[in-house]
Amino acid sequence: MKNIIIFGAPGSGKGTYSEEIVARYGMNHISTGDVLRSEINSGSETGKQIAAIINKGQLISDDFMLKILSEVYDRLGDKDKGVIFDGFPRTIPQAQALKQMLADRGVELGNMIELIVDEKTLMDRLLGRAIKEGRADDNEETIKARFNVYHKQTEPLAAWFEAEGIRHTFTWKGSKEQMLAEIFAFLDADK
């Protein structure tokens, strides 16, 4: 199975669809958020460094993030199953660094699966998730700011994936099952 980079705006379902793909194909899943939380909770030196950066309200540098992801990737068991990268890369320099990191290990990027969902649906999902999970920080103003960051910093990366010839888009048509069926049909045909 090829590696997959799952890509989309906040609330597009990256985590949800990643879980479904993992369940169907037995792939490895590297979620940036999960990796960072796990490192912090482990109390490791790396975790302490991450916590110090985050507690200052700063972002993890690209180099440090790639170092962490490289270590996680290298610890994976059966890499022949492929890996889903969820939450990374978010910028062109990150994508270039990931491509090089994988190339150094004799592996290709694989496919980029882009989840395209209209902004009203995204807003409704995120507000609903905020209520369900009790996340007071996910209010309409914060969500709009996250969309703005996505459009300015992350969305341009789609063109880079297009130029690499690995961008595959799936558009929300009102049904998780329909979108999942389209993704599965693509992955089944691409083996």
Phi, psi and chi 1 to 4 in degrees:
 res  aa     phi    psi   chi1   chi2   chi3   chi4
   1 MET       -  139.6 -169.2   79.0  179.5      -
   2 LYS   -76.5  156.6  -67.9 -178.9 -178.7  177.0
   3 ASN   -66.2  156.2  -68.4  -34.3      -      -
   4 ILE  -132.1  134.1  -64.4  171.9      -      -
   5 ILE  -106.3  117.8  -64.1  157.6      -      -
   6 ILE   -94.8  131.6 -163.4  144.2      -      -
   7 PHE  -137.8  139.0 -171.8   83.9      -      -
   8 GLY   167.8  170.7      -      -      -      -
   9 ALA   -68.0  163.3      -      -      -      -
  10 PRO   -55.2  132.5  -24.1   33.1      -      -
  11 GLY    86.8    2.0      -      -      -      -
  12 SER   -76.6  -12.2   61.1      -      -      -
  13 GLY   104.3   20.7      -      -      -      -
  14 LYS   -55.1  -48.7  -65.6 -179.8  -65.1  -67.3
  15 GLY   -66.0  -43.4      -      -      -      -
  16 THR   -61.2  -50.4  -61.1      -      -      -
  17 TYR   -69.7  -33.3  -69.2  105.2      -      -
  18 SER   -59.7  -45.4  -69.0      -      -      -
  19 GLU   -61.1  -40.9  -71.3  173.4   10.9      -
  20 GLU   -65.5  -40.5  -64.4  -78.7   -4.8      -
  21 ILE   -66.6  -43.4  -66.7  167.0      -      -
  22 VAL   -59.5  -45.1  166.5      -      -      -
  23 ALA   -62.7  -38.2      -      -      -      -
  24 ARG   -79.0  -40.0 -179.1  171.8  174.1  124.3
  25 TYR  -110.2   -6.5  -60.0  102.6      -      -
  26 GLY    70.9   23.8      -      -      -      -
  27 MET   -72.8  161.4  -63.8 -179.7   73.8      -
  28 ASN   -79.4  153.8  -65.1  -68.3      -      -
  29 HIS  -132.9  120.9 -178.3 -157.5      -      -
  30 ILE  -114.0  105.7  -61.4  177.6      -      -
  31 SER   -99.5  121.7  163.6      -      -      -
  32 THR   -55.6  -46.6  -52.5      -      -      -
  33 GLY   -60.3  -44.9      -      -      -      -
  34 ASP   -63.9  -40.3  -69.9  -11.0      -      -
  35 VAL   -62.3  -46.5  166.3      -      -      -
  36 LEU   -64.2  -45.4  -65.5  177.1      -      -
  37 ARG   -62.3  -40.8  -76.9 -174.3  -70.2  -82.4
  38 SER   -63.3  -43.8  176.7      -      -      -
  39 GLU   -62.7  -43.5  -76.4  -68.3  -20.6      -
  40 ILE   -62.1  -47.2  -69.8  169.0      -      -
  41 ASN   -66.7  -24.3  -68.0  -23.7      -      -
  42 SER   -72.8  -21.4   75.3      -      -      -
  43 GLY    76.4   10.5      -      -      -      -
  44 SER   -67.9  167.2   68.2      -      -      -
  45 GLU   -59.1  -43.1  -86.7  -49.6  -53.3      -
  46 THR   -60.5  -43.3  -59.6      -      -      -
  47 GLY   -60.6  -40.1      -      -      -      -
  48 LYS   -65.3  -39.2  -69.7  173.7 -173.6  172.6
  49 GLN   -65.0  -42.9  -68.5  173.2  -22.7      -
  50 ILE   -62.2  -46.8  -66.5  166.5      -      -
  51 ALA   -60.1  -42.0      -      -      -      -
  52 ALA   -61.9  -40.9      -      -      -      -
  53 ILE   -66.4  -49.4  -66.9  165.8      -      -
  54 ILE   -65.5  -39.1  -68.7  172.6      -      -
  55 ASN   -65.7  -21.6  -69.4  -20.5      -      -
  56 LYS   -87.0    0.7  -68.5  178.0 -172.8  171.2
  57 GLY    76.8   17.8      -      -      -      -
  58 GLN   -97.9  164.7  -62.0  173.4  -18.1      -
  59 LEU   -94.9  149.3  -63.8  174.2      -      -
  60 ILE   -68.9  130.3  -53.8  -65.1      -      -
  61 SER   -63.9  155.0   72.8      -      -      -
  62 ASP   -57.2  -44.2  -72.7   -4.8      -      -
  63 ASP   -62.6  -44.2  -71.2  -17.8      -      -
  64 PHE   -67.6  -41.6 -170.3   36.6      -      -
  65 MET   -63.2  -42.9 -168.6   69.1 -129.5      -
  66 LEU   -65.2  -37.6 -167.6   66.9      -      -
  67 LYS   -60.2  -46.0  176.0 -174.4  175.7  -68.6
  68 ILE   -63.4  -47.8  -65.6  164.6      -      -
  69 LEU   -64.2  -35.9  -69.9  178.5      -      -
  70 SER   -61.4  -43.7  -63.2      -      -      -
  71 GLU   -63.8  -43.1  -69.0  170.1    0.4      -
  72 VAL   -64.2  -45.3  170.4      -      -      -
  73 TYR   -58.7  -45.1 -178.7   84.7      -      -
  74 ASP   -66.7  -23.5  -70.3  -19.4      -      -
  75 ARG   -85.0  -10.7  -72.8 -166.3  -54.9 -102.0
  76 LEU   -63.1  149.2  -68.7  175.7      -      -
  77 GLY   -72.9  -99.9      -      -      -      -
  78 ASP   -84.3   95.5 -174.6    0.8      -      -
  79 LYS   -74.8  -14.1  -66.8  179.9 -163.7   68.1
  80 ASP   -64.7  -20.5  -69.7  -21.0      -      -
  81 LYS   -71.4  -16.2  -66.9  178.9  179.6  178.7
  82 GLY    88.5  163.7      -      -      -      -
  83 VAL  -130.8  137.4  177.2      -      -      -
  84 ILE   -97.5  123.6  -62.7  176.4      -      -
  85 PHE   -98.4  116.9  -68.1   93.5      -      -
  86 ASP  -119.7  111.7  173.0    1.1      -      -
  87 GLY    97.8    1.0      -      -      -      -
  88 PHE  -155.4  135.0 -170.6   88.8      -      -
  89 PRO   -82.9  160.0   29.5  -33.0      -      -
  90 ARG  -119.6   -7.4  -68.6 -176.9 -174.2 -133.7
  91 THR  -138.4  163.8   63.8      -      -      -
  92 ILE   -62.0  -44.9  -67.9  170.5      -      -
  93 PRO   -59.4  -36.1  -26.6   35.9      -      -
  94 GLN   -65.8  -41.5  -72.7  178.2   -4.3      -
  95 ALA   -63.4  -42.7      -      -      -      -
  96 GLN   -63.1  -40.4  -67.7  167.0  -29.1      -
  97 ALA   -67.5  -40.7      -      -      -      -
  98 LEU   -64.1  -43.3  178.2   61.8      -      -
  99 LYS   -58.4  -43.8 -179.5  179.9  178.7 -178.2
 100 GLN   -67.4  -42.7 -174.5   59.6   55.6      -
 101 MET   -58.9  -44.2 -176.9  -87.3  -77.6      -
 102 LEU   -69.2  -41.1  -69.2  171.2      -      -
 103 ALA   -60.0  -37.7      -      -      -      -
 104 ASP   -61.5  -21.6  -69.8  -13.6      -      -
 105 ARG  -104.2    9.1  -71.0  155.5  176.1   79.5
 106 GLY    74.3   27.9      -      -      -      -
 107 VAL  -125.1  147.9  179.7      -      -      -
 108 GLU   -96.7  162.6  -65.5 -179.1   -0.4      -
 109 LEU   -58.1  -42.3  -80.5  173.7      -      -
 110 GLY    96.8 -128.7      -      -      -      -
 111 ASN  -117.5  145.6  -70.9  -52.6      -      -
 112 MET  -102.9  121.3 -177.6  -89.7 -107.8      -
 113 ILE  -103.3  114.1  -68.4  179.7      -      -
 114 GLU  -101.4  125.4 -177.5  175.7   15.1      -
 115 LEU   -97.8  113.2  -52.4  172.6      -      -
 116 ILE  -105.4  117.7  -61.0  176.7      -      -
 117 VAL  -134.1  136.8 -178.3      -      -      -
 118 ASP   -64.1  151.6   65.0  -85.1      -      -
 119 GLU   -65.6  -31.7 -148.2  155.1  -78.4      -
 120 LYS   -64.3  -44.5 -178.6 -171.9  179.7  -38.7
 121 THR   -62.7  -42.1  -60.8      -      -      -
 122 LEU   -60.0  -46.5  -66.4  172.7      -      -
 123 MET   -60.7  -46.7  179.7   63.9   77.0      -
 124 ASP   -59.9  -42.9  -69.2  -14.0      -      -
 125 ARG   -62.1  -48.1  -75.9 -178.3 -175.1  175.5
 126 LEU   -67.7  -38.5  -69.0  168.9      -      -
 127 LEU   -66.3  -40.3  -70.6  172.5      -      -
 128 GLY   -63.4  -42.3      -      -      -      -
 129 ARG   -64.9  -38.1 -173.2  169.8   73.1 -177.4
 130 ALA   -61.9  -41.5      -      -      -      -
 131 ILE   -68.4  -47.5  -67.4  166.7      -      -
 132 LYS   -61.3  -41.0 -176.4  178.7  176.0 -174.9
 133 GLU   -96.8    0.2  -64.2  177.2    9.6      -
 134 GLY    66.3   36.8      -      -      -      -
 135 ARG   -96.3   92.2  -67.2  171.4   55.0  167.7
 136 ALA   -65.3  -22.9      -      -      -      -
 137 ASP   -74.1  -16.6   60.6  -38.0      -      -
 138 ASP   -92.8   73.9  -93.7   -5.0      -      -
 139 ASN  -104.9  174.4   54.5   53.4      -      -
 140 GLU   -58.3  -39.7 -164.8  166.0  -28.9      -
 141 GLU   -65.5  -45.0 -175.4  177.9  -35.1      -
 142 THR   -64.8  -41.1  -56.5      -      -      -
 143 ILE   -64.3  -42.3  -67.1  167.4      -      -
 144 LYS   -60.9  -38.3  -75.5 -179.2 -180.0  176.3
 145 ALA   -64.8  -39.5      -      -      -      -
 146 ARG   -65.2  -39.8  -71.7  171.5   61.9 -160.3
 147 PHE   -61.0  -42.7  -72.3  160.7      -      -
 148 ASN   -61.1  -45.0 -169.6   37.9      -      -
 149 VAL   -62.2  -42.7  168.1      -      -      -
 150 TYR   -59.7  -48.9  171.9   77.6      -      -
 151 HIS   -63.5  -36.6  -68.7  -51.5      -      -
 152 LYS   -82.0  -41.6  -74.5 -175.4  176.4  175.9
 153 GLN  -103.6  -37.6  -65.2  179.7    9.4      -
 154 THR   -99.6  -43.3  -53.6      -      -      -
 155 GLU   -55.1  -36.9 -164.1  171.2   40.0      -
 156 PRO   -59.6  -19.6  -25.4   34.5      -      -
 157 LEU   -64.4  -25.3 -179.7   54.1      -      -
 158 ALA   -57.6  -39.3      -      -      -      -
 159 ALA   -65.4  -34.2      -      -      -      -
 160 TRP   -64.7  -44.9 -174.2   86.8      -      -
 161 PHE   -63.0  -37.6  -74.3  115.9      -      -
 162 GLU   -60.3  -45.9 -177.6   77.1   32.1      -
 163 ALA   -64.5  -29.7      -      -      -      -
 164 GLU   -75.9  -13.2  -70.5  -72.4  -49.1      -
 165 GLY    78.4   22.7      -      -      -      -
 166 ILE  -122.4    7.0   62.2  171.1      -      -
 167 ARG   -82.3  127.3  179.2 -175.6 -176.3 -168.7
 168 HIS  -133.3  118.7  -53.3  -80.9      -      -
 169 THR  -101.7  144.0   60.3      -      -      -
 170 PHE  -132.4  122.6  -60.9   87.3      -      -
 171 THR  -104.8  131.6  -57.3      -      -      -
 172 TRP   -62.5  127.4  175.2 -102.7      -      -
 173 LYS  -122.6   21.4  -63.3  175.1 -175.0   87.8
 174 GLY   101.1   -1.7      -      -      -      -
 175 SER  -141.1  122.7  163.0      -      -      -
 176 LYS   -60.1  -41.8  172.7 -172.5  167.5 -172.4
 177 GLU   -62.0  -40.3  -69.4   70.8   25.3      -
 178 GLN   -66.4  -45.1 -179.9 -178.3    0.7      -
 179 MET   -64.5  -41.5 -167.2  170.1 -152.5      -
 180 LEU   -63.8  -40.8 -161.7   53.6      -      -
 181 ALA   -61.6  -39.6      -      -      -      -
 182 GLU   -66.4  -41.4  -69.1  174.4   13.2      -
 183 ILE   -64.6  -46.4  -67.9  169.2      -      -
 184 PHE   -61.8  -41.0  -74.2  165.2      -      -
 185 ALA   -61.4  -42.8      -      -      -      -
 186 PHE   -61.7  -49.5  165.5   72.3      -      -
 187 LEU   -64.5  -39.2  -67.4  175.0      -      -
 188 ASP   -62.0  -39.6  -71.7  -16.5      -      -
 189 ALA   -75.0  -23.3      -      -      -      -
 190 ASP   -93.8    1.9 -165.7   55.8      -      -
 191 LYS   -64.2      -  -76.1 -175.6 -178.8  176.6
